Amino acid sequence: MSYYDRIRGLTNNVPMELVDFEQPRDHARTPTQASSNFITNKEQGDWAENLVSRSINETSNNFVAVKYGKSDDWIAGEDGFDKFYQDFQTELDTIGKRPDLLIFNKSDFDSDLGFDISPIPHNQITEYHIFIFKYSSTKPMKFHLNKF
């Protein structure tokens, strides 16, 4: 059973009174300002992501960490933030939230794409997507983590 089929099966069991997946999602309003708490948490998350990525890429003989999730430095209220935010919402509707990092076996790493594929539109990296969904549907994540 594919990852998609497993998720679809799970969503079919959610009571419609709780969430009606057939209804389109209401578009979120673009935030107009960012709190200092949000900015601090984002900086801490970026630091942790960078630490994990560097740790894997500098010490592992078997794995490679690739930056995949959105990590733009836009802050609500800045010029251009509205377009960035709306584009991000459209991507969420299309493929969901991107994981911040992808961990690959070195043999599966595409060096032509590099260590940061976050700015690449999802429809331009379909080979990675096919690999991710195929691989994630065959073995539980715990297996992958134990191997690392």
Secondary structure, 3 states (H helix, E strand, C coil): CCHHHHHHHHHHCCCCCCCCCCCCCCCCCCCCCCCHHHHHHHHHHHHHHHHHHHHHHHHCCCEEEEECCCCCCCCCCCCCHHHHHHHHHHHHHHHCCCCCEEEEEHHHCCCCCCCECCCCCHHHCHHHHHHHHHHHHHCCHHHHHHHC
